[in-house]
Amino acid sequence: MGTQGPAYSDYVPNNDDTRTAKEKAIDDWLPITSSRNAKWWYSAFHNVTAMVGAGVLGLPYAMAELGWGPGVAVLVISWVVTLYTLWQMVEMHEMVPGRRFDRYHELGQYAFGEKLGLYIVVPQQLVVEVGVNIVYMVTGGKSLQKFHNLVCEDCKDIKLTYFIAIFASAHFVLSHLPNFNSISGVSLAAAVMSLSYSTIAWAASAKKGVQPNVDYSYKATTTIGKVFNFFSALGDVAFAYAGHNVVLEIQATIPSTPEKPSKGPMWKGVIVAYIVVALCYFPVALIGYYIFGNKVDDNILITLEKPTWLIAMANLFVVVHVIGSYQIYAMPVFDMIETVLVKKMNFKPTWSLRFITRNIYVGNIHNVYRHDLPFLWRPSIVFWRIRVCPNHILCKKTIRVSFVIGMFVQDEWFLRKDDTMFAYSVIILLSPFLFCSCLASCGSPSINRGSSARLGVLTGYD
């Protein structure tokens, strides 16, 4: 249906490749398509880095708002549903014989048409990925500040702005790595750090032992309070499962032929990644809630309080993790920017062009907080919760289990022309509802109360 986008990412025999030498050179230069020699384990730790965030530290708090029965059910169902939708993405990467959908928007173009697919997918994907980079810039700076304050209590206070600048300096270097495969080492370190601070959270809780007079009842005393806390907890659990919007780009780095498609090694890596996700999420959520009950904070490390060295180490692990996550989410943005510059504006694909554009991007993301622009970085916390992912579009305080974008792109029934008008009608009807709920969420005082902790700002304060 619709008009298909240019098939520059197709895998075809060399003698059938209709691309010009210039087009091949451009594709070999762009970040997503420049290197296709990744192994299955690259997929594993890229997906772990993208999925497992510091939101895992808020899962015991979500359990306290859900209770034992609903909490366990929501954790398990979320794990299964997100694994299933990720499997759909992996399968659709090469669902058209001889063609690869290397980017999320290419799949959107195939589903919605060349122009409409871009208009629907690209703005929302950019909101998520740029928003994540803004939030991670602040998160990394705050975690560095907390680490400094814990290990050097007598030192002079240093402004948060300087710690964010220190964090940004790492990205002024790492952002010049050309493609996903070149950041595999950074991504591996980030994945290890994710598992490390998750292990610290549940192991330290288990060692502390069940607290006296532990209470597993709901915090709220009114029916309305219980309902709102329940939906808030659903949002927190969904918030912990991320990464779907970079799945196609990760799979694009794996070699593929008609005989050995990339979905084989990609799916193997996804399975390993989801095992790691389970090892991170379930022990933290269940042990944390079992030990502290409804007294647990929205960041379990704050509840633990001591030993100080352990909390400091966890903050340092978070810094390393968000460095890797920043690069994972920034790479598709770099690809979009460089594609426009080279293919639309006819710039030459040179090192200097990449150096300038990526420095400008990192510098502007850093300046969002440096120039005290909370109207940009604080809404990014909300935008992070609006997932352009296959499994959910969510907002703080309200979860919309909706396939408004992802389902229509993924489900093969939508790729049939007969269903197009139905899909558009659903999008038109639901979009105002979702937009209004997001605006309402931006005004909620609870946004700033808990969001920072769940994003890995392990400070104990906002």
N, C-alpha and C positions, 0 to 999 in steps of 0.2 A: 504494500500500500504506500501511497505518498511517493515522494521523490527521495531516492537513496542518496546519501552523501558520497563524496568521492572515496573510492576504495583504495586509498594509498596504503592501507595496512593489510591488504589481502596477502595471503600466502599462495603463490602460484609458481609453477615452474618458470625458470629463468627465461625460457624462450617464449613464454606467454605474457611476460611482464610488459605492460603497455606504458609504464611510466617513462618519462624522459630522464636523461642523465641528471638534469637539474633537480627534478622531483625526487629522485633516489637520494641525491646528495642531501637534500633538505630533510628527508625522512631519517637518514642516517645521522643527522645532527640533532634533531629534536629529542628532548629528554625521554619521552615515553617509548619511542620506536628505535632509538639509536643502538640499544644493546638487547639482544634476544638470546642470551646464553645463560640465563638464570637457572639454578637447580631448584628442586622442589623445596629444599629447606630454606631457600630465600623467601619463598612464599610463606613458609611457616613463621619466621620471625618478623617479616614485614606485617603480616596480619596480626600477630600478637602485639606489635608496637602500635598499630592503628587501633586495635580493639581494646586492649587492657589499659585503661587509664586510671588515674588516681581516684576516679569515681568509685572504685572498688572499696575505698575506705569509708564510704557512706552507706554501704549495703547493710551493716548491722542496724543503723538508724532506720533504714527502710523496713527491715524486718520488725523493728519495734512498732512501726506504724501499721504494718500488715498483720502481725500475729503469726504464730507458728504455721498453722494450716495454710492460709492464703499466701504467706510469705514464701514457704517452700515451693508451693505450686507455681507462683509467679516466677521464681528463679528458674525452675526447671522448664516451664513453658517458654520463657524468654530465650533460654539457651537453645531449645529445640527449634523454635520458630526462626530465630536469627540464623541458625545453622542451615535450615531449609532454604531460606531466602538467599543466603550466600551461595548455596549449591545452585540455585536458579541462575544467579549471575554468572557463575563459572560455566554452566552449560550454555548460556546464551552468547558467551564470548565468540563462539564459532558455530552458532546455530545455522547460519547461512553458509552452504558449502563453498569453500575457497575464499572465505572472507573472515577477517578478524575485526571485532569491535573493540579497539584498543582503548577507547575513551568512553566515559559515561555518556557524553553528549552524542557520540556516534550512534550508540544504541537508541538514544532519544530521537535522533534524526531518522533512523530507520522506522521507528514506531510512529512518530508524529509528522514526518515530513522534514525536508532539509532545513527550512527556515523556522518553522514552528517548533521543531525539536530543540533547536538552539535557544529560542526564546523561553521555552519552558524549563529546560534543564540547566543551562549554563548560569543564569543569574542565581538560582537557588544553590547550585553546587559551589559557586564562588562565595556566597554568603556563609555557607558552612565552613569551607576551607580557610578563607581569609579570617573569619570569625574565630576559628580554632587557633590560628596563628597569633592573633591578637591576645586571646586569653592565655595561651601558653607563654607568650612573652612576659605577661604580668605574673603568671604562675611561677615561671622559672626565677624571676627576680625576687619574688616574695619568699620562695623556698631558700634561695641563696641568703637572703637577709636573715631568715630564721636560723639557718645553719650558723651564720656568723655570730648572731646574738647568743646562741646556745654554747658555742665553743669558746667564746671570748666575752664573758659577762661584764668584765670591767672595761672593755674597749669603748671608745667613743661611738655614739650612734651615727650611723651612716644613712643618708636618705635612700628611700626605696628606688628613686630614679637612677642612682648610680649602680645599684645591683641589677636593674633591668638593662642598663647599658653594658654591664659585664656579661650578662646572659646573651645579649644581642651580638656582642663581639664574636662569640663562637659561630654564630650564623653568618656573619660577614665572611667567614672562611669556609664553613661547610656548605653554604649555599652555592658555591662554585663547583661542587662536584657535579658532573654533567648529567647523571641519570640515576635511576633506582638502583641498578647494580652497583654503582660506585658508592652508594651510601649504605650498602649491606652491612658493613662493619659497625657503623653507627646504629643501625636498626637492631642488630644483634645485641649490642650493649644495652640499648633501651629495653628490649624484650627481657633480658636478664634482670635489669633493674625493676621492671614491673613485677616479676616473680619474687624478687628479693623483698621489696617493701610490703608486698602482700603477705609473704611468709612472716616477716617481722610482726605484722599486725595480728595474725592469728596465733602465732607461737607465743608472743608476749602476753596475749590475752589468756591463753591456756595456762601459762605458768602462773599468772596472777590468781587463778582459781575463781570459782563461782563466788560472787560477792554476797556478803550477808544481806538478808532480807531482799534478795533479788525478786523483782516483780515483772511478770510477763504480760500484765494487762495493758490495755491501750492507755496512752498518755491523755488523750482527750476524754473529757467527761460528758460531752454533749454528742448527740447523734450527728449534728452538722459538722462538728469538729472531727469526729471519727471518719466521716465520709471524705472531707477535704484532705485529711492526713493520708487516707487510703490512696486517693488519686495522686497525691504528692509523692507517695512511696512508689507507685507505679511508674511515675516519671523518673524517679531516681534509679530504679532498676533498668528501665529502658535506656537511660542516660549512660549506664555502664556498658552497654553493648553498642559499640561504634565501629566505624571502619568500612562499612559497605560502599561508601561513595568513592573509595580508591581501589576497589577490588579489581575492576577491569584493567586499570592502569598497572597494577601489580602483575596480573596475568599476562599482560602484553610483553613483559620482559622474558617470558619463558618461550623457548623455541617450539615451533609447531609445524607439523606436516600433516597432510591428509591421513597418512598411516599412523602417526603418533601425535595426536592433537594435544595442545597444551593443557586441556582440562584434566588429564591424568595426573601429572605432577602437581598441578595447582590444587586439585582436590586432596591429594595426599598431604600437602602442606597445610591446607585448611583444617583437616582432621587433627593434625598435630597441634595446630594453633588453638583449636577449640578444646582439646584436652588440657592445654595450659590455661585457657580461660577458666575451665571448670576447677582446676587446681588452685587458681587464684581466688575466684569468686565464692565458691561454696564454703570453703573453710572459714574465710573471713566473715561472711554473712552469718553462718550458723554458729560458729564458736563465739564470735563477738557478741551476738545476741544472747546466747546461752550464759555467758559469763556475766554480762552487765545488765541484761534485761532492758527495760524501758528507760534506764538511766544512761544509756550509751549516748554519746554526742554524735553530731552529724559527721564528725571525723573521728574514727576510733582511736587514732594516735593521741588526740587531745584527751580522751578519757583515760588512756594509759598513763599519761603525764611523765612517768619515770620508767626506766632510767634515762637520764638526759642524753647520754651518749647514743642510745638507741634511737631516740627521736631525731637527734642531729643526723645520724646516719641515714635514717629514712628520708629526711628532707634532701640530703645529698643524692640519694637514689632517685628521688622525684625529679631533681634537676637534670640528671643524665637521661631519665626517661623522656621528659618533655623536649629535650634537645633532639632526640631521635624522632619523636612524634611530630615535632614542628617540621622536620625535613620531609617526612612521609606525606604530610598534608600540603606542604609547599610545592612539591615537585609537580603535581598536576597544574597548579597555578602558573608555575614557570613555563610549563609546556603550552598553556593557553596563550600567555603573553608572547612567547617567542614564535608561536605559530602565526599569530596575527601580524607581528612585525615582519616576518620573513615571507609568508604566503600572501598576505593582503597588502602590506605596505612596501613589499619588495626590498627590504633590507637584506644585505648579505649575511649569511649565517656565519658570523665570526666570533672569536673568543671575546673580542672587545665589546660586541653587542651584548653578549651574555653577561659579561662582567658589569656593565653599566646597568642593565635592566634589573638584575638580581640585587645589586647593591641598593638601587632605588627602592625596590620592594621591601627589603629587610629594613632599610632606614625608615621608611614611612610607617611600617608596622611598629617599629620601636618608638617613633615619635608620637603615636597615639596616646601613650601614657606620659611620655616625657613632657609634652605640652599640656598635660592635665586635661585630657579630653574624655571625661567619663561618659559623655553622651555617645561615644563610639565604643569604648571597650567594655562598659558595663552591659549595654544591650547585646554585645557579643556573647555574653553568658547565656542570654535568652536565645540568640540565634543558634548557638551550639545545640540547643534543645530542639530546634526545628530541623529534624533530620531529613535530608533528601536521600533517604535510604530505602531499600526495598521493604523494610519491615515496619516502619513507623514514622509518622510525623508527630512530634510531641512538643508540648510546651510545659513549663513549670506550672504546677498546680493542676494541670489538666492534661491527660494523655489522650491523644487522638490516634487510636490504632487504625490508621488509614493507609490505604495503598494508592493514594491520590496520584503520586508520580510513579513510585516504584512498581506497583502492581500492574499499571497500564503498560509500563515499559517491559516488565518481565513476562507477564502471562501471554502465552502465545495466541489466546483468543483475541487479544487486542491488536495483534499484528495482522489480523484479517480485516480487510477494508470494511466489512459489513458492520463492525462494532465501533467504528470511529466516532460517529455522532453521539452514540451513547456515552462513550468515554469523555468526550468534550463536555457533554451536558453535566456529568457528575463533577468534573473539575470546576466548572462555572458555578454550580450550586454550592459546592463545599468550600471554595476558596474564600468568600467573604466570612464565613463562619470561622474558619481557621485563622484568618487574618485578625479578626476582632478578638478572638481568644488570646492570640499572641500579644496584641496591644494591651489587653487587660493584664496579662502576665507581667508585662514590663512595669506596670504600675504597682505590682504586688510588693509590699515591704519585705516579704520573705525571700525575695530574689537575692538580695545582698546578704541576708543572714546566713544562708547555708551554702550558697553556690560556690563561694571561694574555697571552702573546705572540701567540697566534693570534687573540685577541680584540682585538688592537690596542693592548695595553699595551706601548708601545715603549720600555721602560725598561732592558732588559738584566738586570733582576733581578725577583724576585717579592716 
